[in-house]
Amino acid sequence: MTSTSAHSEGAELGRFLRARRTQTSPEHVGLSVGAGIRRTPGLRREELATLAGISIDYYVRLERGKETRPSPAVLDSLARALHMDDQEHQHLRELAARAARYVSEPPPAPSRTVRPHLKLLLESLRPNPAYVISRSMDMLAWNPGGLDLYAGLEDWPAKHRNLARYLFLHPASRNLFPDWDRQITACVARLRAVAGTAPDAPDLTNLVGELLLKSPDFARLWERYEVTGRKPAQKTFHHPRAGTLTLTSQSMQLEGTPGQRIGVYTAEPGTPDHDALLLLDMSAPEAAPHREVPHASS
């Protein structure tokens, strides 16, 4: 492994540890805090090293990206000391594994092609809004309600339709979601989790770079390095045409695809929410599910 590549991957591991350390209060891990003012937010490095049973020098090397091969026992000790949940613990392991192996060059962006049978599946799910998205949340295929549910998204060219970009940069998104703050927090956590294991992939770096530049809200959340955003089972939309509707959401990984997922929204038949869902399906553009999505320019 080249020294430059090793340092880059180790730095990502260090950034994650530093973010978790500075956001973990001493009280949360059972430490008593004196009356003096603490200059360091969260835990101090030496406190975390002591809790994890490792030397302060070794931990500093980890956080600075100079140590790239921590043992599984060290990773487990750090996860316990920081009270990581299962998802955060797994993310820590993946970052460490990536830091330890050789990566000669950035991997290519995954294919944006959606298989024909998946487009048929989207159509068969009507009137339930449904779509296929990439790992970086590009909207790749949809049925009429799946696109129209995100009011105003159809105004953008197909290659720019991305749910993260919509949440942070489209003027309609704040009005569409009454819990917009919660939505963007979960969105960034998801992107952080994916980008942490593929930090050089162009589909992710291009999107993250754009949002860091254009959205202070994204930049603030990105710096926190949270990878366990709490995605609510239900979402409420204040849709400009269909009115207010609360739908149950379900997202599923699609086997045999490069990280593509299908998202589906449902409502109990006979309810006002289902009536609004029917209106959305009937009034949306019919050509939407069959449109081909060109490859995004770099």
C-alpha positions as CSV (number, residue, x, y, z in Angstrom):
1,M,0.0,0.0,0.0
2,T,1.4,3.4,-0.9
3,S,1.9,5.8,2.0
4,T,-0.5,8.4,0.4
5,S,-3.3,5.8,0.0
6,A,-2.8,4.4,3.5
7,H,-2.9,7.9,5.0
8,S,-6.0,8.8,3.1
9,E,-7.9,5.7,4.3
10,G,-6.5,6.0,7.8
11,A,-7.7,9.6,7.9
12,E,-11.3,8.5,7.3
13,L,-11.0,6.1,10.2
14,G,-9.6,8.9,12.3
15,R,-12.3,11.3,11.4
16,F,-15.0,8.9,12.4
17,L,-13.3,8.2,15.8
18,R,-12.8,11.9,16.4
19,A,-16.4,12.7,15.6
20,R,-17.7,10.0,17.9
21,R,-15.3,11.1,20.7
22,T,-16.2,14.8,20.6
23,Q,-19.9,13.9,20.6
24,T,-19.8,11.5,23.5
25,S,-20.2,13.2,26.9
26,P,-18.2,12.1,29.9
27,E,-21.5,11.5,31.8
28,H,-22.7,9.2,29.1
29,V,-19.8,6.8,29.7
30,G,-19.8,7.1,33.4
31,L,-17.1,9.6,34.0
32,S,-17.5,12.3,36.7
33,V,-16.7,15.8,35.6
34,G,-15.2,18.4,37.9
35,A,-16.3,21.9,38.4
36,G,-13.8,23.4,36.0
37,I,-14.6,24.4,32.4
38,R,-13.7,21.7,29.8
39,R,-12.0,23.0,26.7
40,T,-12.6,19.8,24.8
41,P,-16.2,19.0,23.6
42,G,-17.0,15.4,24.6
43,L,-14.3,13.1,25.8
44,R,-10.6,13.9,25.9
45,R,-8.3,11.6,23.9
46,E,-6.7,10.4,27.1
47,E,-10.1,9.6,28.6
48,L,-11.1,7.5,25.6
49,A,-7.8,5.7,25.5
50,T,-8.1,4.8,29.2
51,L,-11.7,3.6,28.8
52,A,-10.6,1.4,25.8
53,G,-7.5,0.1,27.5
54,I,-5.0,1.4,24.9
55,S,-2.2,3.8,25.2
56,I,-2.8,7.5,24.5
57,D,0.0,7.5,22.0
58,Y,-1.6,4.7,20.0
59,Y,-5.0,6.3,20.1
60,V,-3.6,9.7,18.9
61,R,-2.0,7.8,15.9
62,L,-5.3,6.3,15.1
63,E,-7.1,9.6,15.2
64,R,-4.5,11.3,13.1
65,G,-4.6,8.6,10.4
66,K,-1.0,7.4,11.1
67,E,-2.1,3.9,12.4
68,T,-4.1,2.0,9.8
69,R,-4.1,-1.6,11.2
70,P,-5.9,-1.7,14.5
71,S,-6.7,-5.2,15.7
72,P,-10.3,-6.4,16.0
73,A,-9.9,-6.3,19.8
74,V,-8.9,-2.6,19.7
75,L,-11.8,-1.8,17.5
76,D,-14.2,-3.6,19.8
77,S,-12.8,-1.9,22.9
78,L,-13.2,1.5,21.2
79,A,-16.8,0.7,20.2
80,R,-17.6,-0.3,23.8
81,A,-16.0,2.7,25.3
82,L,-17.9,5.0,22.9
83,H,-21.2,3.1,23.4
84,M,-21.5,2.6,19.7
85,D,-24.6,0.9,18.4
86,D,-24.4,-2.1,16.1
87,Q,-24.5,0.0,12.9
88,E,-21.8,2.4,14.1
89,H,-19.6,-0.6,15.3
90,Q,-19.9,-2.2,11.9
91,H,-19.0,1.0,10.2
92,L,-15.9,1.3,12.3
93,R,-14.9,-2.2,11.3
94,E,-15.4,-1.4,7.6
95,L,-13.4,1.7,7.8
96,A,-10.5,-0.2,9.5
97,A,-10.6,-2.9,6.9
98,R,-10.5,-0.4,4.1
99,A,-7.6,1.4,5.7
100,A,-5.6,-1.9,6.0
101,R,-5.9,-3.0,2.4
102,Y,-4.4,-1.6,-0.8
103,V,-6.6,0.6,-3.0
104,S,-4.7,1.4,-6.2
105,E,-7.2,3.9,-7.7
106,P,-10.8,5.1,-7.2
107,P,-13.4,2.6,-8.2
108,P,-15.7,3.6,-11.1
109,A,-19.2,4.9,-10.5
110,P,-21.7,2.0,-10.5
111,S,-24.0,1.5,-13.5
112,R,-27.2,3.6,-13.6
113,T,-29.0,1.1,-15.8
114,V,-32.3,-0.2,-14.3
115,R,-33.3,-3.6,-15.6
116,P,-36.5,-3.8,-17.6
117,H,-38.3,-6.2,-15.1
118,L,-37.7,-3.6,-12.3
119,K,-39.5,-0.9,-14.4
120,L,-42.4,-3.4,-14.9
121,L,-42.4,-3.9,-11.1
122,L,-42.7,-0.2,-10.5
123,E,-45.6,0.0,-12.9
124,S,-47.3,-3.0,-11.2
125,L,-47.1,-1.2,-7.8
126,R,-49.4,1.6,-8.9
127,P,-51.2,3.5,-7.4
128,N,-48.5,3.2,-4.7
129,P,-45.6,5.7,-5.4
130,A,-42.4,3.8,-6.0
131,Y,-39.0,4.4,-7.4
132,V,-35.5,2.9,-7.8
133,I,-32.5,4.9,-6.5
134,S,-28.8,4.4,-6.6
135,R,-26.5,4.1,-3.6
136,S,-25.9,7.9,-3.8
137,M,-29.7,8.5,-4.0
138,D,-29.9,9.3,-7.7
139,M,-33.5,8.7,-8.9
140,L,-33.0,6.1,-11.7
141,A,-36.6,4.9,-12.4
142,W,-40.0,5.6,-11.1
143,N,-43.8,5.2,-11.6
144,P,-45.9,8.4,-11.9
145,G,-46.6,8.9,-8.2
146,G,-43.0,8.0,-7.3
147,L,-41.6,11.0,-9.0
148,D,-44.6,13.4,-8.5
149,L,-44.6,12.7,-4.7
150,Y,-41.5,14.9,-4.5
151,A,-43.1,18.1,-5.7
152,G,-41.0,20.0,-8.2
153,L,-38.4,17.3,-8.7
154,E,-39.7,16.7,-12.2
155,D,-38.6,20.3,-13.1
156,W,-35.0,19.2,-12.9
157,P,-33.2,17.3,-15.8
158,A,-33.3,13.6,-15.3
159,K,-29.6,13.3,-14.6
160,H,-29.9,15.8,-11.7
161,R,-32.8,14.1,-9.9
162,N,-31.3,13.0,-6.6
163,L,-33.2,12.8,-3.3
164,A,-30.4,14.2,-1.3
165,R,-29.9,17.1,-3.7
166,Y,-33.7,17.7,-3.6
167,L,-33.8,17.8,0.2
168,F,-31.0,20.3,0.5
169,L,-31.3,22.4,-2.7
170,H,-34.8,22.4,-4.0
171,P,-36.9,25.3,-2.6
172,A,-40.0,23.0,-2.4
173,S,-38.5,20.5,0.0
174,R,-38.8,22.5,3.2
175,N,-42.6,23.0,2.6
176,L,-43.1,19.4,1.5
177,F,-41.8,17.9,4.7
178,P,-43.1,19.2,8.1
179,D,-40.2,17.3,9.7
180,W,-37.6,18.5,7.2
181,D,-34.8,18.6,9.9
182,R,-35.4,15.0,10.7
183,Q,-35.4,14.0,7.0
184,I,-32.1,15.7,6.3
185,T,-30.4,14.2,9.3
186,A,-31.3,10.7,8.2
187,C,-30.3,11.5,4.7
188,V,-26.8,12.6,5.6
189,A,-26.3,9.7,8.0
190,R,-27.1,7.3,5.1
191,L,-24.7,9.1,2.7
192,R,-22.0,9.1,5.4
193,A,-22.3,5.4,5.9
194,V,-21.9,4.7,2.2
195,A,-19.2,7.2,1.6
196,G,-17.1,6.0,4.5
197,T,-16.6,2.6,2.8
198,A,-16.2,4.1,-0.7
199,P,-14.8,7.6,-0.1
200,D,-13.2,8.0,-3.5
201,A,-16.1,6.8,-5.7
202,P,-17.0,9.6,-8.1
203,D,-20.8,9.2,-7.8
204,L,-20.4,10.0,-4.0
205,T,-17.6,12.5,-4.1
206,N,-19.3,14.6,-6.8
207,L,-22.6,14.8,-4.9
208,V,-21.0,15.4,-1.5
209,G,-18.7,18.1,-2.9
210,E,-21.7,19.9,-4.5
211,L,-23.7,19.8,-1.3
212,L,-20.8,20.9,0.9
213,L,-20.4,23.9,-1.4
214,K,-24.0,24.8,-1.8
215,S,-25.7,23.9,1.5
216,P,-24.5,25.1,5.0
217,D,-27.1,22.6,6.5
218,F,-25.5,19.7,4.7
219,A,-21.9,20.9,5.7
220,R,-23.0,21.1,9.4
221,L,-24.5,17.6,9.4
222,W,-21.7,16.1,7.4
223,E,-19.1,17.3,10.0
224,R,-20.9,15.4,12.7
225,Y,-20.2,12.1,11.0
226,E,-23.3,10.2,12.2
227,V,-24.0,7.0,10.4
228,T,-27.2,5.9,12.2
229,G,-29.9,8.3,11.1
230,R,-33.3,7.3,12.4
231,K,-35.5,6.9,9.4
232,P,-39.2,7.1,10.4
233,A,-41.5,4.4,9.2
234,Q,-44.1,7.0,8.1
235,K,-43.6,10.2,6.2
236,T,-46.0,13.1,6.0
237,F,-46.1,15.2,2.9
238,H,-47.7,18.6,2.4
239,H,-48.2,18.1,-1.3
240,P,-49.2,21.2,-3.3
241,R,-51.7,19.3,-5.4
242,A,-52.7,16.1,-3.4
243,G,-52.9,17.9,0.0
244,T,-51.5,16.5,3.2
245,L,-50.9,12.7,3.2
246,T,-49.1,10.4,5.6
247,L,-47.7,7.3,4.0
248,T,-45.8,4.3,5.3
249,S,-42.5,3.9,3.6
250,Q,-40.5,0.8,2.8
251,S,-37.0,0.6,1.2
252,M,-35.4,-2.6,0.0
253,Q,-32.0,-3.5,-1.4
254,L,-32.3,-5.0,-4.9
255,E,-30.3,-8.2,-5.4
256,G,-28.0,-8.4,-8.3
257,T,-27.7,-4.6,-8.7
258,P,-24.8,-2.2,-7.9
259,G,-26.3,-0.9,-4.6
260,Q,-29.7,0.0,-6.1
261,R,-32.8,0.2,-3.8
262,I,-36.5,0.4,-4.4
263,G,-38.6,2.7,-2.3
264,V,-42.4,2.2,-2.0
265,Y,-45.1,4.3,-0.2
266,T,-48.5,2.8,0.9
267,A,-51.6,3.9,2.7
268,E,-54.5,1.9,4.1
269,P,-57.3,1.6,1.4
270,G,-60.4,3.6,2.3
271,T,-58.5,6.3,4.2
272,P,-58.1,9.9,3.2
273,D,-54.4,9.2,2.7
274,H,-55.2,6.5,0.2
275,D,-57.6,8.8,-1.6
276,A,-54.8,11.4,-1.9
277,L,-52.4,8.7,-3.1
278,L,-54.9,7.8,-5.9
279,L,-55.2,11.4,-6.9
280,L,-51.4,11.7,-7.0
281,D,-51.2,8.6,-9.3
282,M,-54.0,9.7,-11.6
283,S,-52.7,13.3,-12.1
284,A,-49.0,12.6,-12.5
285,P,-47.4,12.5,-16.0
286,E,-47.8,9.1,-17.6
287,A,-44.5,9.2,-19.5
288,A,-42.4,9.3,-16.3
289,P,-41.8,5.6,-15.6
290,H,-40.6,4.9,-19.1
291,R,-38.1,7.7,-19.5
292,E,-34.5,6.6,-19.8
293,V,-32.0,8.2,-17.4
294,P,-28.7,9.3,-19.1
295,H,-25.4,8.8,-17.4
296,A,-24.6,11.7,-15.2
297,S,-21.7,13.9,-16.5
298,S,-18.7,14.1,-14.3
